[in-house]
């Protein structure tokens, strides 16, 4: 159950990162803004990703996985 909650928080942060990057761009990304968008504290963002660079790396992988899942769903059957 705790692992599900942690995964849920991680997903919320990554989804919030998408919203913030869409508004401000990657260079102006601020972890405080991501935390506010996700409804978590800034230390929570650091606990999950370690740094802005760590968050952006995880975000790129998350988006790539989402894209691959979408392509797989679109081409299935």
Secondary structure, 3 states (H helix, E strand, C coil): CHHHHHHHHHHHHHHHHHHHHHHHCCCCCCHHHHHHHHCCCHHHHHHHHCCHHHHHHHHHHHHHHHHHHHHHHHHCC
